[in-house]
Amino acid sequence: MTTVQTIEIHGLSKRFGAVAAVSDLSFTVEPGRVTGFLGPNGAGKTTTLRMLLGLVKPTSGTATFGGTSYRQLRAPLSTVGTALEAASFHPGRSAHNHLAVYAAAAGIGRARVDTVLGQVGLADYAGRRVGGYSLGMRQRLGLAFALLGDPGVLVLDEPINGLDPEGIRWIRTLLRELAAEGRTVLVSSHLLSEVQQTVDRLIIIAGGRLVYEGGLDELDHSTQVVVDSPNRPALAAALLAAGAEPRETDAGLAVVGIDAARVGAVALSAGVPLSLLMVQHGGLENSFLELVGEGGRP
């Protein structure tokens, strides 16, 4: 594995005419963990990744690997492994020949081709023409190409798309193993449910702008206490007096702003018996949709 680099995005913007695809975007991706890059379709994820990889010129700002742009890397294939499009293969070539061409151009030994094909589960299909591959197999071949130079950084666009349940479990395990080796791993997706069991940290954008950067635990902020009593009006009055704002639901009173212990103490102090007291989490997916609902473009 080559030297690991931190991905650094600073003030990155891209306009296509009157359309702002990415606006003043800044974040970092650290080694040793899997970072999810999320946003709805049209949020600016692919444009950001293309700027990072030197395929699109930014209107302003920088996107670098440890302070060096992709175009200035001395050995790009051995520094950054990329998989942006699962279908960008010559259909008449075998998987082995496809990788061998790139290995020869980068000065990488042919033995590495067999190694990465085995690593992604394609060893038995290495001689088959890529035109006959399923979408899931092309995803695996794309990952094999990303790993070809044994890079310290991996940038993967929608790598789970097209994989069956077994393939999804496999890639989750592989990505975590690669991060555990100290690599920098950035994985994009438009669905939180696809990556929430894989990633350690999230970067979420909507409408080309950063809307969240942090861990999974901090994202699930939609927590409330649900409480009820045979004397619901008295309970509601006690909670209001304590500064809470109870909202009546079918299950009881939904309370935000104070925790369950405080709710119980308020009821006890007011002499109100409780028939229900529980903490209810809104869920990561709801929090994600709240963040991107206003900023995403269809």
C-alpha positions as CSV (number, residue, x, y, z in Angstrom):
1,M,0.0,0.0,0.0
2,T,1.3,3.4,-0.9
3,T,1.3,6.5,1.3
4,V,-2.2,7.3,2.7
5,Q,-3.5,10.8,2.0
6,T,-6.4,12.8,3.5
7,I,-8.9,14.0,1.0
8,E,-9.3,17.8,1.4
9,I,-12.2,19.8,-0.2
10,H,-12.0,23.6,0.3
11,G,-14.5,26.1,-1.0
12,L,-15.2,24.0,-4.0
13,S,-17.8,25.4,-6.5
14,K,-18.8,24.5,-10.0
15,R,-21.3,26.3,-12.3
16,F,-22.6,25.1,-15.6
17,G,-23.9,28.3,-17.1
18,A,-26.6,29.6,-14.8
19,V,-26.8,26.3,-12.8
20,A,-24.7,26.0,-9.6
21,A,-24.0,22.3,-9.4
22,V,-21.7,22.6,-6.3
23,S,-21.5,25.7,-4.1
24,D,-18.7,26.5,-1.6
25,L,-18.3,22.9,-0.5
26,S,-15.7,22.1,2.2
27,F,-15.0,18.8,4.1
28,T,-12.2,16.4,4.8
29,V,-12.0,12.6,4.6
30,E,-9.6,11.0,7.1
31,P,-7.7,7.7,6.8
32,G,-8.7,4.6,8.8
33,R,-12.4,4.8,8.3
34,V,-15.1,4.5,5.7
35,T,-16.7,7.8,4.9
36,G,-20.1,8.0,3.2
37,F,-20.7,10.8,0.7
38,L,-24.5,11.1,0.5
39,G,-27.1,13.2,-1.2
40,P,-30.2,12.7,-3.5
41,N,-29.8,12.3,-7.2
42,G,-28.7,15.7,-8.6
43,A,-27.2,16.9,-5.3
44,G,-23.8,17.4,-6.8
45,K,-22.0,14.2,-5.6
46,T,-20.8,13.0,-9.0
47,T,-19.7,16.5,-10.0
48,T,-17.7,16.8,-6.8
49,L,-16.0,13.5,-7.3
50,R,-15.2,14.4,-10.9
51,M,-13.5,17.6,-9.7
52,L,-11.6,15.7,-7.1
53,L,-10.3,13.3,-9.8
54,G,-9.4,16.0,-12.3
55,L,-12.2,15.2,-14.8
56,V,-14.0,18.5,-14.3
57,K,-12.4,21.9,-13.7
58,P,-13.8,23.7,-10.6
59,T,-15.1,27.2,-11.0
60,S,-13.4,28.0,-7.7
61,G,-11.9,26.2,-4.7
62,T,-9.7,23.1,-4.4
63,A,-10.0,19.3,-4.2
64,T,-6.8,17.6,-3.2
65,F,-5.1,14.5,-1.7
66,G,-2.9,15.7,1.1
67,G,-2.6,19.1,-0.6
68,T,-1.8,17.6,-4.1
69,S,-4.3,17.7,-6.9
70,Y,-5.0,14.4,-8.8
71,R,-3.4,15.7,-12.0
72,Q,-0.2,16.4,-10.0
73,L,0.1,13.0,-8.4
74,R,3.3,11.2,-9.6
75,A,1.7,7.8,-9.6
76,P,-2.1,8.3,-9.6
77,L,-3.2,4.7,-10.0
78,S,-1.0,3.7,-7.0
79,T,-2.1,6.6,-4.9
80,V,-5.9,6.8,-5.6
81,G,-8.1,3.9,-6.6
82,T,-11.3,5.0,-8.3
83,A,-14.5,3.4,-9.5
84,L,-16.9,5.9,-11.0
85,E,-18.8,4.0,-13.7
86,A,-19.6,0.2,-13.6
87,A,-20.2,0.0,-17.3
88,S,-17.0,1.7,-18.7
89,F,-15.4,-1.4,-20.0
90,H,-14.7,-2.7,-23.5
91,P,-17.3,-5.4,-23.9
92,G,-15.1,-7.6,-26.1
93,R,-12.2,-7.8,-23.6
94,S,-11.9,-10.2,-20.8
95,A,-11.7,-8.9,-17.2
96,H,-8.1,-10.1,-17.0
97,N,-7.1,-8.3,-20.3
98,H,-8.9,-5.2,-19.2
99,L,-6.9,-4.9,-16.0
100,A,-3.6,-6.1,-17.7
101,V,-3.7,-3.1,-20.1
102,Y,-3.9,-0.6,-17.2
103,A,-1.3,-2.6,-15.2
104,A,1.2,-2.4,-18.0
105,A,0.6,1.3,-18.6
106,A,1.2,2.0,-14.9
107,G,4.2,-0.3,-14.5
108,I,2.3,-2.7,-12.3
109,G,3.3,-6.4,-12.4
110,R,0.8,-8.8,-14.0
111,A,0.6,-10.9,-10.9
112,R,-1.3,-8.0,-9.3
113,V,-4.1,-8.5,-11.8
114,D,-4.7,-12.0,-10.6
115,T,-4.5,-10.9,-7.0
116,V,-7.2,-8.2,-7.3
117,L,-9.5,-10.4,-9.4
118,G,-9.3,-13.0,-6.6
119,Q,-9.9,-10.3,-4.0
120,V,-13.2,-9.2,-5.6
121,G,-14.4,-12.7,-6.3
122,L,-13.9,-12.8,-10.1
123,A,-11.0,-15.3,-10.4
124,D,-13.2,-17.9,-12.0
125,Y,-14.6,-15.4,-14.5
126,A,-11.3,-13.6,-15.4
127,G,-11.3,-15.0,-19.0
128,R,-14.9,-14.2,-19.7
129,R,-15.7,-11.2,-21.9
130,V,-17.0,-8.3,-19.9
131,G,-19.9,-7.8,-22.3
132,G,-21.5,-10.9,-20.7
133,Y,-21.1,-9.7,-17.2
134,S,-24.0,-8.8,-15.0
135,L,-24.2,-5.3,-13.4
136,G,-23.0,-6.8,-10.1
137,M,-20.0,-8.4,-11.8
138,R,-19.1,-5.1,-13.5
139,Q,-19.2,-3.5,-10.1
140,R,-16.7,-6.0,-8.8
141,L,-14.5,-5.5,-11.8
142,G,-14.6,-1.7,-11.2
143,L,-13.5,-2.3,-7.6
144,A,-10.7,-4.6,-8.9
145,F,-9.5,-1.7,-11.1
146,A,-9.6,0.6,-8.1
147,L,-7.4,-1.8,-6.1
148,L,-5.0,-2.5,-8.9
149,G,-2.3,-0.1,-7.8
150,D,-2.7,-1.1,-4.1
151,P,-3.7,2.6,-3.4
152,G,-3.9,4.3,0.0
153,V,-7.0,6.2,-1.1
154,L,-10.2,4.7,-2.6
155,V,-13.0,6.9,-4.2
156,L,-16.0,4.7,-5.1
157,D,-19.2,6.0,-6.7
158,E,-22.3,3.9,-5.8
159,P,-20.3,0.7,-5.4
160,I,-23.3,-1.3,-3.9
161,N,-25.6,-0.6,-6.9
162,G,-26.5,-3.8,-8.7
163,L,-25.1,-6.2,-6.1
164,D,-27.2,-9.0,-4.6
165,P,-27.6,-9.3,-0.8
166,E,-24.5,-11.6,-0.6
167,G,-22.5,-9.1,-2.7
168,I,-23.6,-6.3,-0.4
169,R,-22.5,-8.1,2.7
170,W,-19.2,-8.9,0.9
171,I,-18.4,-5.3,-0.1
172,R,-19.3,-4.0,3.4
173,T,-16.8,-6.4,4.9
174,L,-14.2,-5.6,2.3
175,L,-14.5,-1.8,2.7
176,R,-14.2,-2.1,6.5
177,E,-11.1,-4.3,6.0
178,L,-9.5,-1.7,3.7
179,A,-10.2,1.1,6.1
180,A,-8.8,-1.0,9.0
181,E,-5.5,-1.2,7.0
182,G,-5.3,2.5,7.3
183,R,-6.6,3.5,3.9
184,T,-8.8,6.5,3.2
185,V,-12.2,5.2,1.9
186,L,-14.8,7.5,0.4
187,V,-18.1,5.9,-0.8
188,S,-20.9,7.8,-2.5
189,S,-24.6,6.8,-2.5
190,H,-28.0,8.5,-2.8
191,L,-29.5,6.1,-0.2
192,L,-28.5,6.1,3.5
193,S,-29.9,2.6,3.9
194,E,-27.3,1.3,1.5
195,V,-24.3,2.5,3.5
196,Q,-25.4,3.0,7.1
197,Q,-24.1,-0.5,8.1
198,T,-20.7,0.3,6.4
199,V,-19.7,3.8,7.1
200,D,-18.1,5.4,10.2
201,R,-18.7,9.0,9.1
202,L,-21.1,10.9,6.8
203,I,-20.8,13.8,4.5
204,I,-24.2,14.8,3.2
205,I,-24.9,17.4,0.5
206,A,-28.1,18.7,-1.0
207,G,-28.4,21.3,-3.8
208,G,-24.7,21.3,-4.1
209,R,-24.1,22.4,-0.5
210,L,-22.9,20.7,2.6
211,V,-25.8,20.0,5.0
212,Y,-24.2,17.5,7.4
213,E,-20.7,16.3,8.4
214,G,-20.4,13.9,11.3
215,G,-21.1,10.5,12.7
216,L,-24.2,8.3,12.5
217,D,-25.1,8.7,16.1
218,E,-25.2,12.5,15.9
219,L,-27.4,12.3,12.8
220,D,-30.3,10.5,14.7
221,H,-31.4,13.6,16.5
222,S,-35.1,13.1,16.2
223,T,-35.7,11.6,19.6
224,Q,-38.8,12.1,21.7
225,V,-40.3,10.8,24.9
226,V,-43.8,9.2,24.7
227,V,-45.7,9.3,28.0
228,D,-49.3,8.6,29.1
229,S,-51.4,8.6,32.2
230,P,-55.0,7.6,33.1
231,N,-55.2,11.4,33.9
232,R,-53.7,12.7,30.6
233,P,-54.9,16.4,31.1
234,A,-53.2,16.6,34.5
235,L,-50.0,15.1,33.0
236,A,-50.0,17.6,30.1
237,A,-50.5,20.5,32.6
238,A,-47.6,19.3,34.7
239,L,-45.3,19.0,31.7
240,L,-46.3,22.4,30.4
241,A,-45.5,23.9,33.8
242,A,-42.1,22.2,33.7
243,G,-41.3,24.0,30.4
244,A,-42.0,21.0,28.1
245,E,-44.2,21.1,25.0
246,P,-46.3,17.9,25.0
247,R,-48.1,17.0,21.8
248,E,-51.0,14.6,21.9
249,T,-50.8,11.5,19.7
250,D,-52.6,8.2,19.5
251,A,-50.0,6.6,21.8
252,G,-50.0,9.3,24.4
253,L,-48.2,12.6,24.8
254,A,-45.0,13.1,22.7
255,V,-42.5,15.3,24.5
256,V,-39.3,16.8,23.2
257,G,-36.7,18.9,24.9
258,I,-36.5,16.9,28.2
259,D,-35.4,13.3,28.7
260,A,-37.4,10.4,30.0
261,A,-36.0,10.7,33.6
262,R,-37.1,14.3,33.8
263,V,-40.6,13.4,32.5
264,G,-40.9,10.7,35.1
265,A,-39.7,13.1,37.9
266,V,-42.3,15.8,36.8
267,A,-45.1,13.3,36.9
268,L,-44.0,12.0,40.3
269,S,-43.8,15.5,41.7
270,A,-47.3,16.3,40.4
271,G,-48.7,13.1,41.8
272,V,-49.8,11.9,38.3
273,P,-49.6,8.1,37.8
274,L,-48.0,6.9,34.5
275,S,-49.3,4.1,32.3
276,L,-46.5,4.6,29.6
277,L,-43.0,6.0,29.5
278,M,-40.7,5.3,26.6
279,V,-38.1,6.9,24.4
280,Q,-38.9,6.9,20.7
281,H,-36.3,7.4,17.9
282,G,-37.3,8.9,14.6
283,G,-34.6,7.0,12.8
284,L,-31.6,7.8,10.7
285,E,-33.5,7.7,7.4
286,N,-36.0,10.3,8.6
287,S,-33.2,12.6,9.8
288,F,-31.5,12.1,6.4
289,L,-34.6,13.0,4.5
290,E,-35.2,16.0,6.7
291,L,-31.7,17.3,5.8
292,V,-32.0,16.8,2.0
293,G,-35.7,17.3,1.5
294,E,-35.4,21.0,0.7
295,G,-32.0,21.1,-1.0
296,G,-32.1,18.1,-3.3
297,R,-32.9,18.5,-7.0
298,P,-34.9,15.8,-8.8
